Amino acid sequence: MRKLIVGIACVLIVAVSFGSYEIISGSLSVPVAGRDGPDLELVATYSVICDLVRQVAGERAVVHSLVPPGQDPHTYEPTPTDLLQVTAADGVFYHGMDLELWFDRFMAATGGKPEVWAVSKGVEPLSIDGGSYAGYPDPHAWMDVTLAQKYVDNICDGLIDLDPGGKEVYRRNADRYLRKLALLDDWIRVRVQEIPPENRLLLTSENSFQYFARAYDFEILGFIYHIAPEDEPPARRVADLVDLSREADLPAVFAETTVELRPLEQIARETGAELIDDIYVDSLGPPGSGADSYVRMMRHNVERFVAGLGP
């Protein structure tokens, strides 16, 4: 088991913001520590990616999530502690496709260390088709389980690059998890058949279900935000969604746990649709939520769709 000695000097964040990082000289060090446990210390940017990395890394790594569960990874503001954690890590796994709008500036503050891997590499993105981020890639590709499988392959390749001695372990863990994801994908396709085709309509707080809808034969009826960092939606958009919901006789609307709830509350109140407000996309749920891993999150969401839209 190799030992890790981390020394960090002359780095202190005094300002961490969405737009800039200011670094000044300081006197800061991390005590010398021996590592007698897992071989690697890894960081993932948010909880969904953290879970996928843990599944592949197994006992060869400890994996930390920068963005705590329940917070929005689009608009997260890193802390000085995050900088120290990343600088001391062996590697960082991030999503890419502009999901973490703060990531490039944050990593610039680390001086180029450690190595980073984008788990969405090779995924052909859909586009955000309106709002302040029109033309940007829609980053929510993990909502299609077959695309999450690509993430797992990329994570496995990154871990092998970082730790070639663990190649057999990583391949074995990845293969086992990919089989589990294939079963999940099959289960979703069967489960959603319980929703009549004319009811497979999603009205959500964020337009984060394009990949899910394409994969599992749903239609996006509408959404409040093109992507969560947008400003408060205009009243006209909410009024239009009320009309759409009424015309479709929509039985339920769905709110993500990390996105402002009030606009959907208004739509539910004015149309009589049920508001289901425990949908997880950009964050896993807390322990005990039934959505505290990627697989459980996907199953939870599908069950909520079936409950809200089914006969």
N, C-alpha and C positions, 0 to 999 in steps of 0.2 A: 504494500500500500504506500503510495507516494505521499510525501509530506508537502504541505502548502505553506509557504511563507509569504505573507502579503505585506508589503510596505507601501503606504500611500503617503506622499508628502507634497506639500505646496499645492493642495487642491482643496478649495472650499467654495461651495456655491453660496453666494449671497443673494442671488435672485434667480428664481426659476419661474418662467412664465411661458405662456403659449407662444409668445413671439421672440423671446431672447433669453440667453443665458449669460450672466456676467460672472467671470471667474477672477478671483483675486488671490494673491499670495496669502498663505496661512501656514499654520503649523499643525498638521493633523496626521496621525498615524494610527494604524490598526495593529494591535498587539500580535506578536508572533504566535502562531497557533499550529499545532500538529493536527493532521487529519488522519483519524483512525477509522473512519466510516467509509461512505461511498467515495469513488475515485474522483467524481466531478461535482463542482458547484455550478449550476446552470440557472439562468434567468429567462423567463418567458414574459412577454409584455402584458398578457392578461389571462384570465382564468381558463378560457377555452383552450388556448394554445398550451398553457401550463399542463392541463390534464393530458393532452395528446403527447406531449414530451415525456411526461411521467410514465405513460403506458409503454413507450418504446425504451426509455432509459432503464426502467426497472430499478434494481437496487444498486446500479453502478453510479447513480447520480442523485443529488438532492436538487429539486427544481423549485424555484421561487417565482411567484407572480408579482410583477411590479404593480399592476392595477388591482386593487383589492376587489373581491367579488362584490357585486352590487353597484360598482362605479362604471362610468362610461369610458371605454378605452379610446373613443374618438377625441374626447376633450380633456383627458386626464392631464393634470399638471404635476410633473415629477418633482420629487423632494430631494433635498441634499442626501438623505439616507438612501434613496434610490441610486443616486450617483455612486456612492460608496459601494453599494451592493453590486452594481454592474461592473465597476472597475475591478472588484475583487473576484469576479466570476470567471470561469473558464470559457463560457460561451453564452450567447444570447440568441434566443429564437423569437422572431417577431413575425407578424402576419404579412405585412406588405400591402400592396394595392391601395396605398394611402389610407389605410384604416387608422393607424396611429399617426395623426397629423403632427404630433410633437416629436416623433422618434428621431428624425435626422438631426435636428438641433440638439436634442438630448445626447445622442451618441457622439456628436462633435465635441461635447464637453468632456468626454472620457479620454481624449487624445488618441483615438483609434483602437482602443482596447476595450473589451476582448473581441474575438471574432463573432460575426453575426450571420444568421441564416434566415432567409425569408421562407416561411413554410408554404406560402401560396405560389411559389415558383412553378411556372408551367401551366397554371390555370388560365384559361381564356376568359377574361372578365366580361360581364355584362356592364352596361353603362348607367350612370345616374342621368336621368333624362330631363331634369329641370332643377330650378332653384339655384342657390349660390354655388353648388358644386356640380352643375351640369357639365357633362363630358368626362367627369372623373370616373374611374372604375368603381362599380359597386363592390365593396369588399366582402360581402356576407356570403361567400361561396361555401363555407362550411355547413350552411343550411341544406345543402345537397350532400347526402352522406357519401356518394361516389366521389365527390370532389374532396371531402375530408380525407378520403383514402389517399389522395395525392399528397395531402399535407403529411400524412404518416410516412409515405415513401421519402419525402424531402427531409423530414426529421431524422429518419433512419440514416440517410446519406450524410447528413450533417454530423450526427453523433459518430459515425464511422470515421469521417474526416478528422474529428477532434480526438477520438480515442480508438485508433485502429485495433488495439488489443481487445476491445469489446465487440468486434464485428459479429461474431457468432451469436452473442447474447442479443445484440440489437436486432439482427435479422430474425432471430427466433421470436423475440417479443413483438416485432412489427408484424410478422406473419400471423401470429396468434390474434393480434388485435385487428388486423385487416379482415380476418374471418369473422370476428365478432361484429365488425361494421357491416360486412356483407349480410349477415343475419338481420341486423338492424334495418338496413335498407329494404330487405324483403318484407320485414314486419310492417314497416310504414306503408308500403304499397298495398298490402292486404288490409291494414287497419283503416286506411282512408276510404276504402270501398264502402264502408258503412255510412259515409256521408253521401247523400244523393248528388249526382253530378251537378244539378242546378244550384245546389247549396255550397259548392266548393268555391266560395267567394271570401276573400280576406280583406277586411278593412282594419288597418293596423295603425299604430302610432308612428312607426318609421317604415320606410320602404325597404325593409330588410329581408323580404321573402321572395324576391325575384327568382333566385336559384331554387328555392323550395318549391315554388309554384310550377316552375318549368319541369322539375324532376317528378313531381307527384300529382300533376294534373289539377292544379288549382288556378284560379284567376285572381289577379290583384284588382279588387274593386276600387280601392283608394287607400290613402294614407295621409297623415298629418304632416310629417317631415320627409323630405327626400332623403336626408341623412341627418342624424341627431344634432350635429352642431349648428343647424340652421336657426335663424331667429324665430321668434314667435310667429306662427302662421297667420296670414291675413284672415279677417273675419269671413271674407268671401269664400275662402277654401273650406272652412268649417261648414258654412251654409250649403255649399255644393255637396259636401259629403253627407250632410243630413238628407238632402234630396236623393242622392244615390242610394243611400241606405233604405229610405222609404220605398223607392221604386223597386228595389230588389227584394223588399220584405225581408231584410237581413235579420236573422234571429240573434246574432251576437257580433260584437266588435272586440278587438284584441289589443291589449296594451302591453308593451315591454316594461320590464321592471326598472330599466335604467333611463326611461324617457318620461318627460312631463306628461302627467295623466289628465289634466283638466280639459283639453280639447275633446278627448274621447268621452270623458264624463258628460260633456255637453251633448255630444252626438247621441249617446245612449239615453240620456234624459229626454231629448226631444223626439226620439224615434221609438222608444220602448225596447230597443235591443238590449240584450244582456251585455254588460261590460265584464269581460274576463281579463283581469289585470295582473296575471302572474305568468306571462310569457317571457321566456328567457332566450336571448339571442347574443347580445354583446357581453354577457356575463353568465357564468354558472350561478346556480342558487347556493345559498348557505347550506351547511350540513343539516340534514333532516328535511330539506325542502322537496326531496324527490327529484331534484334537478342539479345535483352537486357533482356530476360528471358529464362529459359530452354525451355519452349514450343515454344516461338517465334524463338529461335535458331534452334531447330529441324525442324520447318516448313521452315525457311529460307534456311537451308542446302538442304533440299529435293527439294525445288523449284529451287535452283541452279543446282542440279544434273539433274533435269528434263530439265531445259533450256539448259544445256550443252550436254546431252546425248540423249535427246528425238528426235523424227523424225523432 
